[in-house]
Amino acid sequence: MAYSKEFQVAIVGGGMCGLACAVYLSRAGVKVDLFESASKFGEVGAGVGLGPNALRALDDLGLTEAMLAHADQEVPDQRPFRFVSGLPGHEHIHDYEALPEDLGLGIHRAAFLDALVDLVDPAITHFNKRCTSVSLNGSRPVVHFRDGTTFEADIVLGADGIRSTVRQAVTGDPVGTKRVVFTRTVAYRALLPYEDIKRAGVTWDLTDRPFCVVGVDKHIITFPIKNGKIINVVVFCTNRSIREGSVEIPLNQWVTPAAEQEILDAYADCGPEVQRLLSLIENPSKWSIHSVDPPLTTFVKGSIALVGDAAHGMCPHLGAGVGQGFEDSLVICKLLTHPETDMSNVLDVLRAYDQVRRQRANLVLKRSGEAGDRYESLHEGDNTVTIENLRSELSDQWAFVHHHDLRADIGTAVEILRRDGGFK
């Protein structure tokens, strides 16, 4: 096969971002090898919400048609949040106003991977390849795997998630350092048939839009999937008596089974709508929410670059983490396949990627944490002032995420390359 570029790319991690990069680069004629630690492609977790910015990135990556073929809904639609109080009385707080072009889509992570797997040449995929480190052979990165094998490439893209091993090669941290902290928040996840929710006496219509139920050091997110027949329920609780980062959760305990009563006890101060909804949850799983902290000061070192959660794993409170990963994927893929990119300037290209992506993604990371605090800002007693403040703060909460001009970022990166001599 004739390749369009003389360099070879190794992608570590076969999740949503790793696969997206592999599909785009291989379609563009770049020699790519994709390494996945598991025995097959698969994603832990339930559905994800893709906002307008994420859908634009996927469209420019050429993945929209395949994704829609595997999604629950045939076309994107508006998905603005409704915010209500979880306390007795369930005061209405705010209905987020979306622009006509602010279209979103819900899709299960596994369904997204199924959409992309058929687009990847099996010959470039390598399973049971858990990365243990990345070293250098001169200027070329070498990926080391648990099975004792290695792989040398010209460029390594670390798409290996929030527990990234490739990240250590970029930050220079000692082996074993993860740059990830427990945020003090846990999330209980459940999928509930909407018919069961109605029979339980819940009067909120959870089928046509996402809900955020605001509480005291706790909040609930619901969003409809399967055309509203199933409601994805995520129940958050935060222990603010401990300092963020002061408690380390062992990796094998990031996701554990939980008791139903644990959730009911945590939400004992809430009103009847919440109580009825939570009474339906059976055999929940509990997820300890982690984020990259402190934010990275670079996403790139030499010919090694990070994308997605490996670079900026964040809290889920803006629903923006996956979208930021797709923004990374688009920018780095467009720059690597630019007609002027070659072996002589690939390090400059990766530095330009870092310059346009790091500030943007780290801002979304920061504001995602702030959004979680906002959703849990009620207190005992009179919340009149708090709710008025919330209405103001929520009014344009997603504007900076959804309306970002990603093509302008790519243009800026090219300008940087021309200015600094990377491109002629």
MARVEXTOR-524633 format. One record per residue (C-alpha): residue in three letters; x, z, y. Coordinates in Angstrom, 1 decimal. Layout:
BEGIN
+------+--------+--------+--------+
: type :     c1 :     c3 :     c2 :
+------+--------+--------+--------+
:  ALA :      X :      Z :      Y :
...
+------+--------+--------+--------+
***
This chain:
BEGIN
+------+--------+--------+--------+
: type :     c1 :     c3 :     c2 :
+------+--------+--------+--------+
:  MET :    0.0 :    0.0 :    0.0 :
:  ALA :    1.2 :   -0.8 :    3.5 :
:  TYR :    1.1 :    2.1 :    5.9 :
:  SER :    0.5 :    1.9 :    9.6 :
:  LYS :    3.0 :    4.7 :   10.4 :
:  GLU :    6.4 :    5.4 :    8.9 :
:  PHE :    5.8 :    9.2 :    8.8 :
:  GLN :    4.1 :   11.2 :    6.0 :
:  VAL :    1.7 :   14.0 :    6.6 :
:  ALA :    1.1 :   17.0 :    4.3 :
:  ILE :   -2.2 :   18.8 :    4.9 :
:  VAL :   -2.4 :   22.4 :    3.6 :
:  GLY :   -6.0 :   23.4 :    3.0 :
:  GLY :   -8.9 :   21.4 :    1.7 :
:  GLY :  -11.7 :   23.0 :    3.8 :
:  MET :  -13.8 :   21.3 :    6.4 :
:  CYS :  -11.0 :   20.6 :    8.9 :
:  GLY :   -8.4 :   19.7 :    6.3 :
:  LEU :  -10.7 :   17.2 :    4.7 :
:  ALA :  -11.8 :   15.7 :    8.1 :
:  CYS :   -8.1 :   15.1 :    9.0 :
:  ALA :   -7.3 :   13.7 :    5.6 :
:  VAL :  -10.2 :   11.2 :    5.8 :
:  TYR :   -9.4 :   10.0 :    9.3 :
:  LEU :   -5.7 :    9.7 :    8.9 :
:  SER :   -5.9 :    8.0 :    5.5 :
:  ARG :   -8.5 :    5.5 :    6.9 :
:  ALA :   -6.1 :    4.8 :    9.7 :
:  GLY :   -3.3 :    3.9 :    7.3 :
:  VAL :   -1.3 :    7.1 :    7.5 :
:  LYS :    0.3 :    8.3 :    4.3 :
:  VAL :   -1.4 :   11.7 :    3.6 :
:  ASP :   -1.2 :   14.3 :    0.9 :
:  LEU :   -3.8 :   17.0 :    0.8 :
:  PHE :   -3.1 :   20.4 :   -0.9 :
:  GLU :   -5.9 :   22.8 :   -1.9 :
:  SER :   -5.3 :   26.2 :   -3.4 :
:  ALA :   -8.5 :   26.1 :   -5.5 :
:  SER :   -9.2 :   24.1 :   -8.6 :
:  LYS :  -11.7 :   21.9 :   -6.7 :
:  PHE :  -13.1 :   21.5 :   -3.2 :
:  GLY :  -15.4 :   24.3 :   -2.3 :
:  GLU :  -16.3 :   26.6 :    0.6 :
:  VAL :  -17.1 :   30.3 :    0.7 :
:  GLY :  -20.1 :   31.0 :    3.0 :
:  ALA :  -23.5 :   29.7 :    3.7 :
:  GLY :  -24.7 :   27.3 :    6.4 :
:  VAL :  -22.9 :   26.5 :    9.6 :
:  GLY :  -24.4 :   25.4 :   12.9 :
:  LEU :  -22.8 :   22.4 :   14.6 :
:  GLY :  -23.3 :   22.2 :   18.3 :
:  PRO :  -23.2 :   19.1 :   20.6 :
:  ASN :  -19.4 :   19.3 :   21.0 :
:  ALA :  -18.9 :   19.5 :   17.2 :
:  LEU :  -21.2 :   16.5 :   16.6 :
:  ARG :  -19.4 :   14.4 :   19.2 :
:  ALA :  -16.0 :   15.2 :   17.6 :
:  LEU :  -17.4 :   14.3 :   14.1 :
:  ASP :  -18.8 :   11.1 :   15.5 :
:  ASP :  -15.5 :   10.1 :   17.0 :
:  LEU :  -13.9 :   11.0 :   13.6 :
:  GLY :  -16.3 :    8.5 :   11.9 :
:  LEU :  -17.9 :   11.2 :    9.8 :
:  THR :  -21.5 :   11.4 :   11.2 :
:  GLU :  -23.1 :    9.0 :    8.8 :
:  ALA :  -21.7 :   10.6 :    5.7 :
:  MET :  -22.5 :   14.1 :    6.9 :
:  LEU :  -26.1 :   13.3 :    7.8 :
:  ALA :  -26.6 :   11.9 :    4.3 :
:  HIS :  -25.9 :   15.4 :    2.9 :
:  ALA :  -27.6 :   17.5 :    5.6 :
:  ASP :  -31.0 :   19.1 :    5.4 :
:  GLN :  -32.2 :   17.3 :    8.4 :
:  GLU :  -32.1 :   13.5 :    8.9 :
:  VAL :  -31.2 :   13.6 :   12.6 :
:  PRO :  -29.8 :   16.2 :   15.0 :
:  ASP :  -32.2 :   18.2 :   17.1 :
:  GLN :  -32.2 :   20.8 :   19.8 :
:  ARG :  -31.4 :   24.3 :   18.6 :
:  PRO :  -31.7 :   26.7 :   21.6 :
:  PHE :  -31.7 :   30.4 :   20.9 :
:  ARG :  -34.4 :   32.9 :   21.6 :
:  PHE :  -33.2 :   36.5 :   22.4 :
:  VAL :  -35.4 :   39.5 :   21.7 :
:  SER :  -34.9 :   43.2 :   21.6 :
:  GLY :  -34.7 :   44.8 :   18.2 :
:  LEU :  -35.8 :   48.2 :   19.6 :
:  PRO :  -39.5 :   49.2 :   19.3 :
:  GLY :  -41.6 :   47.0 :   21.6 :
:  HIS :  -39.4 :   44.0 :   20.9 :
:  GLU :  -39.1 :   42.9 :   24.5 :
:  HIS :  -38.5 :   39.2 :   25.0 :
:  ILE :  -35.1 :   38.8 :   26.7 :
:  HIS :  -34.3 :   35.1 :   27.1 :
:  ASP :  -35.0 :   31.6 :   25.9 :
:  TYR :  -31.8 :   29.6 :   26.2 :
:  GLU :  -32.5 :   26.3 :   28.0 :
:  ALA :  -30.7 :   23.3 :   26.5 :
:  LEU :  -30.2 :   19.9 :   28.1 :
:  PRO :  -31.9 :   16.9 :   26.4 :
:  GLU :  -28.5 :   15.8 :   25.1 :
:  ASP :  -27.7 :   19.2 :   23.6 :
:  LEU :  -28.4 :   18.3 :   20.0 :
:  GLY :  -27.3 :   20.3 :   17.0 :
:  LEU :  -27.4 :   20.3 :   13.3 :
:  GLY :  -27.3 :   22.8 :   10.4 :
:  ILE :  -25.5 :   22.1 :    7.2 :
:  HIS :  -24.2 :   24.1 :    4.3 :
:  ARG :  -20.4 :   24.2 :    4.1 :
:  ALA :  -20.5 :   22.9 :    0.5 :
:  ALA :  -22.8 :   20.0 :    1.5 :
:  PHE :  -20.3 :   19.0 :    4.2 :
:  LEU :  -17.5 :   19.0 :    1.8 :
:  ASP :  -19.5 :   16.9 :   -0.7 :
:  ALA :  -20.1 :   14.4 :    2.1 :
:  LEU :  -16.3 :   14.0 :    2.7 :
:  VAL :  -15.0 :   14.2 :   -0.9 :
:  ASP :  -16.3 :   10.7 :   -1.7 :
:  LEU :  -14.3 :    9.4 :    1.3 :
:  VAL :  -10.9 :   10.8 :    0.1 :
:  ASP :   -8.7 :    8.9 :   -2.4 :
:  PRO :   -8.3 :   11.3 :   -5.4 :
:  ALA :   -4.7 :   10.1 :   -5.6 :
:  ILE :   -3.8 :   12.0 :   -2.4 :
:  THR :   -5.5 :   15.3 :   -3.4 :
:  HIS :   -3.6 :   18.1 :   -5.2 :
:  PHE :   -5.4 :   21.1 :   -6.5 :
:  ASN :   -4.2 :   24.6 :   -7.6 :
:  LYS :   -1.6 :   24.4 :   -4.9 :
:  ARG :   -1.5 :   27.7 :   -3.1 :
:  CYS :    1.0 :   27.6 :   -0.3 :
:  THR :    3.4 :   30.6 :   -0.2 :
:  SER :    5.7 :   29.5 :    2.6 :
:  VAL :    7.0 :   26.6 :    4.7 :
:  SER :   10.7 :   26.1 :    5.2 :
:  LEU :   12.9 :   23.4 :    6.8 :
:  ASN :   15.2 :   20.9 :    5.2 :
:  GLY :   17.0 :   19.9 :    8.3 :
:  SER :   14.2 :   18.9 :   10.6 :
:  ARG :   11.7 :   18.1 :    7.8 :
:  PRO :    9.2 :   20.8 :    6.7 :
:  VAL :    9.1 :   21.7 :    3.0 :
:  VAL :    5.9 :   23.3 :    1.7 :
:  HIS :    6.4 :   25.8 :   -1.1 :
:  PHE :    3.7 :   26.6 :   -3.7 :
:  ARG :    2.9 :   29.5 :   -6.0 :
:  ASP :    3.5 :   27.3 :   -9.1 :
:  GLY :    7.1 :   26.9 :   -8.1 :
:  THR :    6.8 :   23.3 :   -6.8 :
:  THR :    7.6 :   22.1 :   -3.3 :
:  PHE :    6.6 :   19.1 :   -1.2 :
:  GLU :    8.6 :   17.7 :    1.7 :
:  ALA :    6.9 :   15.7 :    4.5 :
:  ASP :    7.6 :   14.6 :    8.1 :
:  ILE :    4.6 :   16.5 :    9.4 :
:  VAL :    2.7 :   19.5 :    8.0 :
:  LEU :   -0.8 :   20.3 :    9.2 :
:  GLY :   -1.8 :   23.9 :    8.5 :
:  ALA :   -5.6 :   23.9 :    7.8 :
:  ASP :   -5.5 :   26.8 :    5.5 :
:  GLY :   -8.0 :   29.1 :    7.3 :
:  ILE :   -7.9 :   32.5 :    8.9 :
:  ARG :   -5.6 :   33.9 :    6.2 :
:  SER :   -3.1 :   31.0 :    6.9 :
:  THR :    0.3 :   31.0 :    5.3 :
:  VAL :    1.4 :   28.0 :    7.4 :
:  ARG :    0.8 :   30.1 :   10.5 :
:  GLN :    3.8 :   32.3 :    9.7 :
:  ALA :    6.1 :   29.2 :   10.0 :
:  VAL :    4.7 :   28.5 :   13.5 :
:  THR :    4.8 :   32.1 :   14.8 :
:  GLY :    8.1 :   33.1 :   13.2 :
:  ASP :    6.5 :   36.3 :   12.0 :
:  PRO :    7.9 :   38.0 :    8.9 :
:  VAL :    6.4 :   37.0 :    5.5 :
:  GLY :    3.2 :   38.8 :    5.0 :
:  THR :    2.3 :   39.1 :    8.7 :
:  LYS :   -1.2 :   37.5 :    9.1 :
:  ARG :   -1.9 :   37.9 :   12.9 :
:  VAL :   -5.4 :   38.8 :   11.9 :
:  VAL :   -7.4 :   42.0 :   12.7 :
:  PHE :  -10.6 :   43.5 :   11.5 :
:  THR :  -13.0 :   43.4 :   14.5 :
:  ARG :  -14.9 :   46.6 :   13.5 :
:  THR :  -17.9 :   44.4 :   12.7 :
:  VAL :  -19.4 :   43.7 :    9.3 :
:  ALA :  -22.1 :   41.1 :    8.5 :
:  TYR :  -24.6 :   41.2 :    5.8 :
:  ARG :  -25.9 :   37.8 :    4.7 :
:  ALA :  -29.1 :   36.7 :    3.0 :
:  LEU :  -31.3 :   33.7 :    2.5 :
:  LEU :  -35.0 :   34.4 :    2.7 :
:  PRO :  -38.0 :   32.1 :    2.0 :
:  TYR :  -40.1 :   31.9 :    5.1 :
:  GLU :  -43.3 :   32.3 :    3.1 :
:  ASP :  -42.0 :   35.7 :    2.0 :
:  ILE :  -41.2 :   36.6 :    5.7 :
:  LYS :  -44.8 :   35.7 :    6.7 :
:  ARG :  -46.3 :   37.7 :    3.8 :
:  ALA :  -44.2 :   40.7 :    4.9 :
:  GLY :  -46.0 :   40.6 :    8.3 :
:  VAL :  -43.2 :   39.3 :   10.5 :
:  THR :  -45.0 :   37.6 :   13.4 :
:  TRP :  -41.9 :   35.9 :   14.9 :
:  ASP :  -41.8 :   32.2 :   14.1 :
:  LEU :  -38.3 :   31.8 :   12.8 :
:  THR :  -38.8 :   28.2 :   11.6 :
:  ASP :  -38.3 :   26.2 :   14.8 :
:  ARG :  -35.2 :   27.8 :   16.5 :
:  PRO :  -32.4 :   30.3 :   16.0 :
:  PHE :  -33.1 :   33.9 :   16.9 :
:  CYS :  -30.8 :   36.6 :   18.2 :
:  VAL :  -32.2 :   40.2 :   17.8 :
:  VAL :  -30.2 :   42.3 :   20.3 :
:  GLY :  -29.6 :   46.0 :   19.4 :
:  VAL :  -27.5 :   49.1 :   19.9 :
:  ASP :  -24.0 :   48.3 :   18.3 :
:  LYS :  -25.8 :   45.8 :   16.1 :
:  HIS :  -27.6 :   42.5 :   16.2 :
:  ILE :  -29.3 :   40.0 :   13.9 :
:  ILE :  -28.9 :   36.2 :   13.9 :
:  THR :  -31.5 :   34.0 :   12.1 :
:  PHE :  -31.6 :   30.3 :   11.8 :
:  PRO :  -33.8 :   27.9 :    9.8 :
:  ILE :  -32.5 :   25.7 :    7.0 :
:  LYS :  -34.2 :   23.4 :    4.5 :
:  ASN :  -36.6 :   22.2 :    7.2 :
:  GLY :  -37.6 :   25.7 :    8.0 :
:  LYS :  -38.5 :   26.7 :    4.4 :
:  ILE :  -35.5 :   29.0 :    4.2 :
:  ILE :  -34.2 :   31.4 :    6.9 :
:  ASN :  -30.5 :   32.2 :    7.0 :
:  VAL :  -30.3 :   35.9 :    8.1 :
:  VAL :  -27.0 :   37.4 :    9.2 :
:  VAL :  -27.2 :   41.1 :   10.0 :
:  PHE :  -24.3 :   42.5 :   12.1 :
:  CYS :  -23.2 :   46.1 :   12.6 :
:  THR :  -20.2 :   47.3 :   14.6 :
:  ASN :  -18.4 :   50.7 :   14.3 :
:  ARG :  -17.2 :   51.3 :   17.9 :
:  SER :  -15.9 :   54.7 :   17.0 :
:  ILE :  -12.7 :   53.1 :   15.7 :
:  ARG :  -10.2 :   51.0 :   17.6 :
:  GLU :  -10.2 :   47.3 :   16.9 :
:  GLY :   -7.2 :   46.5 :   14.7 :
:  SER :   -6.7 :   50.1 :   13.6 :
:  VAL :   -8.2 :   49.6 :   10.2 :
:  GLU :   -6.9 :   47.1 :    7.7 :
:  ILE :   -9.3 :   45.7 :    5.1 :
:  PRO :   -7.6 :   44.6 :    1.8 :
:  LEU :   -8.0 :   40.9 :    1.2 :
:  ASN :  -10.0 :   41.5 :   -1.9 :
:  GLN :  -12.5 :   43.6 :    0.1 :
:  TRP :  -13.2 :   41.1 :    2.9 :
:  VAL :  -16.4 :   40.2 :    1.0 :
:  THR :  -18.1 :   42.8 :   -1.1 :
:  PRO :  -21.6 :   43.6 :   -2.5 :
:  ALA :  -23.7 :   46.0 :   -0.5 :
:  ALA :  -26.7 :   48.2 :   -1.0 :
:  GLU :  -30.0 :   47.3 :    0.7 :
:  GLN :  -30.4 :   50.9 :    1.9 :
:  GLU :  -27.1 :   50.6 :    3.8 :
:  ILE :  -28.7 :   47.9 :    6.1 :
:  LEU :  -32.0 :   49.8 :    6.5 :
:  ASP :  -30.2 :   53.0 :    7.5 :
:  ALA :  -28.1 :   51.1 :   10.1 :
:  TYR :  -31.2 :   49.6 :   11.6 :
:  ALA :  -33.4 :   52.7 :   11.5 :
:  ASP :  -33.8 :   52.8 :   15.3 :
:  CYS :  -35.3 :   49.3 :   15.3 :
:  GLY :  -39.0 :   48.2 :   15.6 :
:  PRO :  -41.4 :   47.0 :   13.0 :
:  GLU :  -40.5 :   43.2 :   13.1 :
:  VAL :  -36.9 :   44.1 :   12.2 :
:  GLN :  -37.9 :   46.6 :    9.6 :
:  ARG :  -40.2 :   44.1 :    7.8 :
:  LEU :  -37.6 :   41.4 :    7.9 :
:  LEU :  -34.8 :   43.6 :    6.5 :
:  SER :  -37.0 :   45.0 :    3.8 :
:  LEU :  -36.9 :   41.6 :    2.1 :
:  ILE :  -33.1 :   41.5 :    1.7 :
:  GLU :  -32.0 :   42.0 :   -1.9 :
:  ASN :  -28.4 :   42.1 :   -3.2 :
:  PRO :  -26.8 :   41.4 :    0.1 :
:  SER :  -23.1 :   40.5 :    0.5 :
:  LYS :  -21.1 :   42.3 :    3.2 :
:  TRP :  -18.4 :   40.4 :    5.1 :
:  SER :  -15.8 :   42.1 :    7.2 :
:  ILE :  -15.4 :   40.0 :   10.3 :
:  HIS :  -11.8 :   39.2 :   11.3 :
:  SER :  -10.2 :   37.2 :   14.1 :
:  VAL :   -6.7 :   36.0 :   15.1 :
:  ASP :   -5.4 :   38.7 :   17.5 :
:  PRO :   -3.4 :   38.5 :   19.6 :
:  PRO :   -4.2 :   34.8 :   20.3 :
:  LEU :   -1.3 :   32.5 :   19.4 :
:  THR :    1.0 :   31.4 :   22.2 :
:  THR :    1.6 :   28.1 :   20.4 :
:  PHE :   -0.2 :   26.1 :   17.7 :
:  VAL :    2.9 :   24.0 :   17.0 :
:  LYS :    6.5 :   24.5 :   16.0 :
:  GLY :    8.6 :   21.4 :   15.5 :
:  SER :    6.7 :   19.1 :   13.1 :
:  ILE :    4.4 :   21.9 :   11.9 :
:  ALA :    0.9 :   22.2 :   13.5 :
:  LEU :   -2.1 :   24.4 :   13.0 :
:  VAL :   -5.8 :   23.3 :   13.1 :
:  GLY :   -9.0 :   25.3 :   12.8 :
:  ASP :   -9.1 :   28.9 :   11.8 :
:  ALA :   -5.4 :   28.9 :   11.0 :
:  ALA :   -4.8 :   28.5 :   14.8 :
:  HIS :   -7.7 :   30.4 :   16.3 :
:  GLY :   -9.9 :   32.1 :   13.7 :
:  MET :  -12.6 :   33.8 :   15.8 :
:  CYS :  -15.8 :   35.9 :   15.6 :
:  PRO :  -18.9 :   33.8 :   14.8 :
:  HIS :  -20.9 :   35.1 :   17.8 :
:  LEU :  -21.0 :   31.7 :   19.6 :
:  GLY :  -21.3 :   29.7 :   16.4 :
:  ALA :  -18.3 :   27.7 :   17.8 :
:  GLY :  -15.5 :   28.3 :   15.3 :
:  VAL :  -16.1 :   25.2 :   13.1 :
:  GLY :  -16.7 :   23.1 :   16.2 :
:  GLN :  -13.3 :   24.1 :   17.6 :
:  GLY :  -11.7 :   23.1 :   14.3 :
:  PHE :  -13.3 :   19.7 :   14.6 :
:  GLU :  -12.1 :   19.4 :   18.2 :
:  ASP :   -8.6 :   20.2 :   16.9 :
:  SER :   -8.9 :   17.6 :   14.1 :
:  LEU :  -10.0 :   14.9 :   16.5 :
:  VAL :   -7.3 :   15.4 :   19.1 :
:  ILE :   -4.5 :   15.6 :   16.6 :
:  CYS :   -5.7 :   12.7 :   14.6 :
:  LYS :   -6.2 :   10.5 :   17.6 :
:  LEU :   -2.7 :   11.3 :   18.9 :
:  LEU :   -1.0 :   10.8 :   15.5 :
:  THR :   -2.7 :    7.4 :   15.1 :
:  HIS :   -2.0 :    6.3 :   18.7 :
:  PRO :   -0.3 :    2.9 :   18.7 :
:  GLU :    2.7 :    4.4 :   20.5 :
:  THR :    3.2 :    7.3 :   18.1 :
:  ASP :    6.1 :    6.9 :   15.7 :
:  MET :    8.9 :    9.0 :   14.2 :
:  SER :   10.9 :    9.0 :   17.4 :
:  ASN :    8.2 :   10.9 :   19.4 :
:  VAL :    6.1 :   12.7 :   16.9 :
:  LEU :    7.4 :   16.1 :   18.0 :
:  ASP :    6.4 :   15.2 :   21.6 :
:  VAL :    2.9 :   14.2 :   20.3 :
:  LEU :    2.4 :   17.5 :   18.5 :
:  ARG :    3.5 :   19.4 :   21.7 :
:  ALA :    1.0 :   17.5 :   23.7 :
:  TYR :   -1.7 :   18.4 :   21.1 :
:  ASP :   -0.8 :   22.1 :   21.6 :
:  GLN :   -0.9 :   21.8 :   25.4 :
:  VAL :   -4.5 :   20.4 :   25.5 :
:  ARG :   -5.9 :   22.4 :   22.6 :
:  ARG :   -4.5 :   25.9 :   22.8 :
:  GLN :   -5.9 :   27.0 :   26.1 :
:  ARG :   -9.4 :   25.6 :   25.3 :
:  ALA :   -9.6 :   27.1 :   21.8 :
:  ASN :   -8.2 :   30.5 :   22.8 :
:  LEU :  -10.8 :   30.7 :   25.6 :
:  VAL :  -13.6 :   30.1 :   23.0 :
:  LEU :  -12.0 :   32.7 :   20.8 :
:  LYS :  -12.1 :   35.2 :   23.6 :
:  ARG :  -15.6 :   34.5 :   24.7 :
:  SER :  -16.9 :   34.6 :   21.1 :
:  GLY :  -15.8 :   38.3 :   21.0 :
:  GLU :  -17.5 :   38.9 :   24.4 :
:  ALA :  -20.7 :   37.4 :   23.1 :
:  GLY :  -20.8 :   39.8 :   20.2 :
:  ASP :  -20.5 :   42.7 :   22.7 :
:  ARG :  -23.3 :   41.2 :   24.7 :
:  TYR :  -25.7 :   41.1 :   21.8 :
:  GLU :  -25.0 :   44.7 :   21.0 :
:  SER :  -25.2 :   46.1 :   24.5 :
:  LEU :  -28.5 :   47.9 :   24.4 :
:  HIS :  -28.5 :   51.7 :   24.3 :
:  GLU :  -30.8 :   54.6 :   23.9 :
:  GLY :  -33.2 :   55.1 :   26.8 :
:  ASP :  -34.2 :   52.7 :   29.5 :
:  ASN :  -32.7 :   49.3 :   29.1 :
:  THR :  -34.3 :   47.6 :   32.1 :
:  VAL :  -31.0 :   47.0 :   34.0 :
:  THR :  -29.2 :   46.1 :   30.8 :
:  ILE :  -31.8 :   43.4 :   29.9 :
:  GLU :  -31.7 :   42.0 :   33.4 :
:  ASN :  -28.0 :   41.7 :   33.2 :
:  LEU :  -28.3 :   40.0 :   29.8 :
:  ARG :  -30.7 :   37.4 :   31.1 :
:  SER :  -28.2 :   36.4 :   33.7 :
:  GLU :  -25.2 :   36.4 :   31.4 :
:  LEU :  -27.0 :   34.5 :   28.6 :
:  SER :  -28.4 :   31.7 :   30.9 :
:  ASP :  -25.3 :   29.4 :   30.6 :
:  GLN :  -23.5 :   31.1 :   27.7 :
:  TRP :  -22.8 :   27.9 :   25.7 :
:  ALA :  -22.3 :   25.5 :   28.6 :
:  PHE :  -18.5 :   25.6 :   28.5 :
:  VAL :  -18.6 :   25.1 :   24.7 :
:  HIS :  -21.2 :   22.3 :   24.4 :
:  HIS :  -20.3 :   20.2 :   27.5 :
:  HIS :  -16.5 :   20.0 :   27.2 :
:  ASP :  -15.1 :   16.5 :   27.6 :
:  LEU :  -12.9 :   16.1 :   24.5 :
:  ARG :  -12.1 :   12.4 :   25.2 :
:  ALA :  -10.7 :   13.6 :   28.6 :
:  ASP :   -8.5 :   16.0 :   26.7 :
:  ILE :   -7.1 :   13.1 :   24.6 :
:  GLY :   -6.5 :   11.2 :   27.8 :
:  THR :   -4.7 :   14.2 :   29.3 :
:  ALA :   -2.5 :   14.4 :   26.2 :
:  VAL :   -1.5 :   10.8 :   26.6 :
:  GLU :   -0.8 :   11.3 :   30.3 :
:  ILE :    1.5 :   14.2 :   29.4 :
:  LEU :    3.3 :   12.0 :   26.9 :
:  ARG :    3.8 :    9.3 :   29.5 :
:  ARG :    4.9 :   11.8 :   32.1 :
:  ASP :    7.4 :   13.5 :   29.9 :
:  GLY :    8.7 :   10.3 :   28.3 :
:  GLY :    7.2 :   10.6 :   24.9 :
:  PHE :    5.2 :    7.4 :   25.4 :
:  LYS :    6.6 :    4.6 :   27.5 :
+------+--------+--------+--------+
***
